[in-house]
Amino acid sequence: MEVTKKAKKKFTFPHSYTLIFGLIIAAAILTWIIPSGQFETVVETINGTEKTTVIPGTYHQIAKSGYGQGFGAILEAPAAGIISAVEVVAFVLVVGGAFGVILKTGAVDRALFSLATSLGDKGILVIPLSMILFSLGGSTFGMSEEAIPLFAVFISLMFSLGYDSMTAILILFLGTQVGYVGSTINPFNVLIAQGVAGVHGNPLLWYRVICWLILTAIAIIFTMNYARKVKANPKRSVVYASDQLVKSKFQNFEQDKPFSGGDKLIVAGFIGGLGVMIWGIIAQGWYMVEISALFVALALFAGIVAKFGQKGIAEAFVEGCADFAYAAVIIGLARGVLVILENGMIIDTILNSLATLLGGLPKAMFSTILLAAQVLVTFFVPSSSGAAALTMPVMAPLGDLLGINRDVIVLSNQFGNGLMNIISPTGGVLLAGLAIAEINFSKWFKVGLKAFGILAVTAAILLYIATLF
């Protein structure tokens, strides 16, 4: 009698939308298990910006009645998340539409192909040079969402240089994120956190610069090592199969068509526009609305030079919106997790529990567990400024008890926040980049977890050294 064995089903990592909806359900369950509670808060003006600051020692539990998130709240969370993140969602759609027009001209693709041809074997130098710039942006002015428009360009460039789309994600996302980890004067985590913690000036700036140099160098070496393996054997790429399907989308130009004068004009306008964007962000305080307007202007300029006509520009814009719709929606869905946690009033309870756990630890253990605690808090509160406003009033006094400089506590916040966002399935910028490249989160997790591990160990060592000052 022949016995047939059932083939074991291979585990398949869930779709990104499924994963996030699962996190929404898990968050809703936690709102019934974890007691609801809150700290008393005060609104203060820090560096010209109003921030809600937690008052230490004021945590108190509140009745669970009405705060447990049920089936209805779970179903409402996706829409509530999109509404909560509407500014980012709108930004991605408008920039995506603008990129649809710019890329439709083929000028950027031909410019990148020409650049790749001229670089030859020196193409690998694009990686360190680009990552230094992006990391510097993350470290100084908090470059993050601003990188979203560049994913399509760098994916095209990496394909032209013989690398894969994952290399582009590493350059842009890991580059800006490691800048966040090694922030020097980033207003969204260092300056706000210092203001909340009562730290005057930037006493550890010199050490932050050292940390930035070390962490950025590690990220560059990691990315170049991955890129070399892919260049030597493209089939070793974790996204080899998906790249074969999306290459045509990012290289939809005729390679035998010359890089014309019109192409040069469009590319010059695009590069000039990026220069204006950097100036606007640094000097004028531009954010998503202003950057969106700039890209709309660039799209109109490109469409006119390419002689698309009003119909051609409009159709290309719609196609661009469609290509970026997946990225826009996933950002809103991810925000739905935070909406559930906030409505369930359990974030402060989690924070208070962590503070109690850390209170009596010796210095050596304190720094390591503090970093882990900040990583955990970031999962629930991805925003660096939000995490700083929540944790600094509670964590900073703990540093006083152990004789640790309060700026070291600030350092732990920037380390933990930046590290967690490297692998967090709720990170908007990461999910946007993966969606544009059509990469499943599991593929990123396979690569990103390695980078996270190396950087986390380095950050833990650097944080411990800081406690000795």
C-alpha positions in Angstrom: 0.0 0.0 0.0 1.6 3.2 -1.1 1.6 6.1 1.3 1.7 9.6 -0.1 3.3 12.2 2.1 1.6 15.6 2.1 4.0 18.2 0.9 4.8 20.7 3.6 3.6 24.1 2.8 6.4 26.7 2.7 5.8 29.7 4.9 5.0 32.7 2.8 5.5 36.2 4.4 2.2 38.0 4.3 1.5 40.9 1.9 2.4 44.3 3.4 -1.2 45.3 3.7 -2.0 42.0 5.4 0.9 42.5 7.8 -0.2 46.0 8.8 -3.8 44.9 9.2 -2.6 42.1 11.5 -0.7 44.7 13.5 -3.9 46.8 13.8 -5.7 43.7 15.2 -2.8 43.0 17.6 -2.8 46.6 18.8 -6.6 46.4 19.4 -6.1 43.3 21.5 -3.5 45.0 23.6 -5.9 47.8 24.4 -8.0 45.2 26.3 -5.0 43.6 28.1 -2.8 46.6 29.0 -4.4 49.1 31.5 -5.3 52.4 30.1 -3.5 55.4 31.7 -2.0 58.8 31.1 0.5 61.3 32.2 -0.5 64.9 32.9 0.9 67.2 30.2 1.8 70.8 29.6 2.1 72.6 26.3 5.5 74.4 25.9 7.2 76.3 23.1 10.5 74.6 22.3 12.7 76.0 19.5 9.7 78.1 18.3 7.4 75.0 18.0 4.6 74.1 20.4 5.0 70.7 21.9 3.0 68.7 24.4 5.4 67.6 27.2 4.8 64.9 29.8 5.0 65.9 33.5 7.1 63.2 35.3 5.5 61.4 38.2 2.0 62.2 37.1 1.0 58.9 35.5 -2.3 57.5 36.7 -4.5 54.7 35.4 -7.9 55.5 34.1 -11.0 53.3 33.7 -10.8 50.9 30.8 -14.4 51.5 29.9 -14.7 53.1 26.5 -11.0 52.7 25.6 -10.8 49.0 24.6 -10.7 49.0 20.8 -13.3 46.6 19.3 -14.2 45.1 15.9 -15.6 48.5 14.7 -12.4 50.3 15.7 -10.3 47.8 13.8 -12.4 48.3 10.6 -12.3 52.1 11.0 -8.5 52.2 11.6 -7.4 52.1 8.0 -9.5 55.1 7.0 -8.6 56.8 10.3 -4.9 56.2 9.7 -5.1 57.6 6.1 -6.9 60.7 7.4 -4.3 61.1 10.2 -1.5 60.8 7.7 -3.3 62.8 4.9 -0.5 65.3 4.5 2.1 62.5 3.7 -0.4 60.6 1.6 -1.2 63.7 -0.5 2.5 64.4 -0.8 3.3 61.0 -2.2 0.4 61.1 -4.7 1.2 64.6 -6.0 5.0 63.9 -6.2 4.2 60.5 -7.8 2.1 62.2 -10.4 4.8 64.8 -11.1 7.4 62.0 -11.4 5.1 60.2 -13.9 5.4 63.2 -16.2 9.1 63.6 -15.7 9.9 59.9 -16.2 7.6 59.7 -19.2 9.9 62.0 -21.1 12.7 59.4 -20.8 15.2 62.2 -20.2 16.2 61.2 -16.7 16.5 57.5 -17.8 18.8 58.5 -20.8 20.8 60.7 -18.5 21.3 57.9 -16.0 22.2 55.4 -18.7 24.7 57.9 -20.2 26.2 58.4 -16.7 26.4 54.7 -16.0 28.2 54.2 -19.4 30.7 56.9 -18.7 31.4 55.7 -15.1 32.1 52.1 -16.1 33.7 50.2 -13.3 33.8 53.3 -11.1 30.0 53.2 -10.8 30.3 51.8 -7.3 31.5 55.2 -6.2 27.9 56.5 -6.5 27.1 54.5 -3.4 29.4 56.1 -0.8 29.1 59.6 -2.3 25.3 59.5 -2.3 25.0 57.9 1.2 27.3 60.5 2.7 25.0 63.2 1.4 21.8 61.5 2.5 23.2 60.6 5.9 24.3 64.2 6.3 20.8 65.3 5.4 19.3 63.0 8.0 21.8 64.1 10.6 21.4 67.8 10.2 17.9 68.8 9.0 16.1 65.5 9.4 15.9 64.4 5.8 13.3 61.6 5.6 10.0 62.0 3.6 12.0 64.3 1.3 13.8 61.2 0.0 10.6 59.6 -1.4 10.7 61.5 -4.7 14.3 60.1 -5.3 13.5 56.4 -5.0 12.4 56.1 -8.7 15.5 57.9 -9.9 17.9 55.8 -7.8 16.2 52.5 -8.8 16.7 53.5 -12.4 20.3 54.4 -11.8 21.1 51.2 -10.0 19.6 49.1 -12.8 21.7 51.1 -15.3 24.9 50.4 -13.2 24.2 46.7 -13.0 22.9 46.6 -9.4 19.3 45.9 -8.1 16.5 47.8 -6.6 17.4 46.8 -3.1 20.7 48.7 -3.5 18.7 51.8 -4.3 16.6 51.3 -1.1 19.8 50.8 0.9 21.4 54.0 -0.5 18.3 56.2 0.1 16.6 54.8 3.1 19.5 53.3 5.0 21.5 56.4 4.1 19.0 58.9 5.5 18.1 56.6 8.5 21.6 56.1 9.6 21.8 59.9 9.6 18.9 59.9 12.0 20.7 57.4 14.2 23.8 59.6 14.2 22.0 62.9 14.4 24.1 65.9 15.2 21.8 68.9 15.1 18.6 67.3 13.7 15.8 69.5 15.0 13.2 66.7 15.0 14.9 64.5 17.6 18.1 66.1 19.0 17.0 69.7 19.5 13.5 68.9 20.5 14.6 66.1 22.9 17.3 68.4 24.4 14.6 71.1 24.9 12.2 68.7 26.6 15.0 67.2 28.7 16.3 70.6 29.8 19.7 70.3 28.1 21.2 73.6 27.2 23.4 73.9 24.1 24.6 70.7 22.5 27.3 69.4 25.0 27.8 66.1 23.2 28.0 67.6 19.7 31.6 66.5 19.3 30.7 62.9 20.3 27.6 63.0 18.0 29.9 63.8 15.1 32.1 60.8 15.9 29.0 58.6 16.2 27.7 59.8 12.9 31.1 59.1 11.2 31.3 55.6 12.6 27.6 54.6 11.9 27.6 56.1 8.4 30.8 54.3 7.5 29.3 51.0 8.6 26.2 51.6 6.6 28.2 52.4 3.5 30.4 49.3 3.9 27.3 47.2 4.3 25.7 48.6 1.2 28.8 48.4 -1.0 29.3 44.8 0.1 25.8 43.9 -0.8 26.1 45.7 -4.2 29.3 44.0 -5.1 27.7 40.5 -4.5 24.8 41.5 -6.7 27.0 42.9 -9.5 29.1 39.7 -9.5 26.1 37.4 -9.6 22.7 39.1 -10.2 20.9 35.9 -9.2 22.2 36.4 -5.6 20.0 39.4 -5.3 17.1 38.9 -2.8 14.9 40.8 -5.3 16.1 39.2 -8.5 12.7 37.7 -9.4 10.7 40.9 -8.7 13.3 43.1 -10.4 12.8 41.2 -13.7 9.1 42.3 -13.6 9.7 46.0 -12.7 12.8 46.8 -14.8 10.7 47.8 -17.8 8.8 50.3 -15.6 12.0 52.1 -14.6 13.9 51.7 -17.9 11.1 52.4 -20.4 13.3 54.3 -22.9 15.1 53.6 -26.1 18.8 53.1 -25.4 19.7 53.8 -29.0 18.0 57.2 -28.8 20.5 60.0 -28.3 20.6 62.1 -25.1 19.2 65.2 -26.9 19.3 68.9 -26.1 15.7 68.7 -24.8 16.7 65.9 -22.5 19.6 68.0 -21.2 17.2 70.9 -20.5 14.8 68.6 -18.6 17.6 67.1 -16.5 19.1 70.5 -15.8 15.7 71.7 -14.7 15.3 68.6 -12.5 18.8 69.0 -10.9 18.1 72.7 -10.4 14.8 71.9 -8.8 16.5 69.5 -6.3 18.9 72.4 -5.5 16.0 74.7 -4.8 14.4 72.0 -2.7 17.5 71.7 -0.5 17.7 75.5 -0.1 14.0 75.6 0.7 14.2 72.9 3.4 17.3 74.4 5.1 16.8 78.1 4.7 13.0 78.6 4.3 11.6 75.7 6.4 9.9 74.1 3.5 8.0 70.8 4.1 5.7 68.6 2.1 3.3 71.2 0.7 6.1 73.5 -0.7 8.1 70.5 -2.0 4.9 69.2 -3.7 4.4 72.5 -5.4 8.0 72.5 -6.6 7.6 69.0 -8.2 4.4 70.1 -9.9 6.3 73.0 -11.5 9.1 70.6 -12.6 6.5 68.3 -14.1 4.9 71.1 -16.1 8.3 72.3 -17.3 9.3 68.7 -18.4 6.0 68.2 -20.1 6.2 71.4 -22.0 9.8 70.8 -23.1 8.9 67.3 -24.2 5.9 68.7 -26.2 3.4 66.5 -24.5 0.5 68.9 -24.7 -2.0 69.4 -22.0 -3.6 66.0 -22.5 -0.3 64.1 -22.5 0.8 65.9 -19.3 -2.5 65.1 -17.5 -2.4 61.4 -18.6 1.2 61.0 -17.5 0.4 62.6 -14.2 -2.5 60.2 -13.6 -0.3 57.2 -14.5 2.3 58.5 -12.0 -0.3 58.8 -9.3 -1.3 55.2 -10.0 2.2 53.9 -9.7 2.6 55.6 -6.3 -0.9 54.8 -5.0 0.3 51.6 -3.3 2.9 53.6 -1.4 0.5 56.3 -0.4 -2.1 53.9 0.9 0.4 51.8 2.9 1.6 54.9 4.7 -2.0 55.6 5.9 -2.6 52.0 6.9 0.6 52.0 9.0 -0.6 55.1 10.8 -3.8 53.2 11.7 -1.8 51.1 14.2 -0.9 54.3 16.1 -4.5 55.5 16.0 -5.6 52.3 17.7 -2.9 52.6 20.4 -3.7 56.3 21.0 -7.5 55.7 21.2 -6.9 52.8 23.6 -4.8 55.1 25.9 -2.1 52.5 26.5 1.0 54.3 25.2 1.6 56.1 28.4 1.1 52.9 30.4 3.8 51.2 28.3 6.1 54.2 28.8 5.6 54.3 32.6 6.3 50.5 32.9 9.6 51.0 31.0 10.6 53.9 33.2 9.9 51.8 36.4 11.9 48.9 35.0 14.9 51.1 34.3 14.9 53.0 37.5 17.2 50.9 39.7 19.6 49.4 37.2 23.4 49.9 37.4 24.9 52.1 34.8 26.3 49.3 32.5 22.9 47.6 32.3 21.0 50.8 32.2 22.5 52.0 28.9 21.8 48.8 27.0 18.3 48.3 28.3 17.6 52.0 27.8 18.5 51.7 24.1 16.2 48.6 23.9 13.4 50.5 25.6 13.8 53.4 23.2 13.6 51.0 20.3 10.4 49.5 21.7 8.8 52.9 22.2 9.6 53.8 18.6 7.6 50.8 17.4 4.5 52.4 19.0 5.5 56.0 18.3 7.5 56.2 15.0 7.8 60.0 15.0 11.2 61.1 16.4 9.8 64.3 17.8 6.7 62.5 19.2 8.9 59.9 20.9 11.2 62.6 22.3 8.2 64.6 23.8 6.9 61.4 25.4 10.1 59.8 26.7 12.4 62.7 27.7 10.4 64.0 30.7 10.2 60.4 32.1 13.7 59.1 31.2 15.8 62.2 31.8 15.2 62.2 35.6 16.3 58.6 35.7 19.7 59.7 34.3 20.0 62.2 37.2 19.4 59.4 39.7 22.3 57.3 38.2 24.6 60.3 37.7 24.3 60.2 33.9 24.4 63.3 31.7 20.9 64.1 30.4 22.3 64.5 26.9 23.2 60.8 27.0 19.5 60.1 27.5 18.8 62.2 24.4 21.5 60.2 22.6 19.6 57.0 23.5 16.4 58.5 22.0 18.0 59.3 18.7 19.8 55.9 18.5 16.6 53.9 19.4 14.3 55.9 17.2 16.6 55.6 14.1 17.3 52.0 14.6 13.7 50.8 15.1 12.6 52.6 12.0 15.1 50.6 9.9 13.0 47.4 10.4 9.7 48.7 11.5 6.7 47.5 9.4 4.9 50.8 10.1 7.6 53.2 8.8 6.1 55.3 6.1 9.2 56.2 4.2 10.5 52.6 4.1 7.1 51.3 3.0 6.8 54.0 0.3 10.2 53.0 -1.1 9.5 49.3 -1.1 6.1 49.9 -2.7 7.7 52.0 -5.5 10.2 49.2 -6.2 7.5 46.6 -5.7 9.5 44.8 -3.0 7.8 42.7 -0.4 8.6 43.7 3.2 10.0 40.2 3.9 12.7 40.8 1.3 13.7 44.1 3.0 13.5 42.4 6.5 16.0 39.8 5.3 18.5 42.5 4.4 17.5 45.2 6.8 17.7 43.0 9.9 21.4 42.4 9.2 22.1 46.1 9.0 20.0 46.7 12.1 21.9 44.1 14.1 25.3 45.5 13.2 24.3 49.1 13.8 22.4 48.2 17.1 25.5 46.6 18.6 27.6 49.6 17.5 25.1 52.0 19.0 24.9 50.1 22.3 28.7 50.3 22.6 28.7 54.0 21.7 25.9 54.7 24.2 27.8 52.9 27.0 30.9 54.9 26.3 28.8 58.1 26.5 27.7 57.2 30.0 31.3 57.2 31.2 31.8 60.9 30.4 
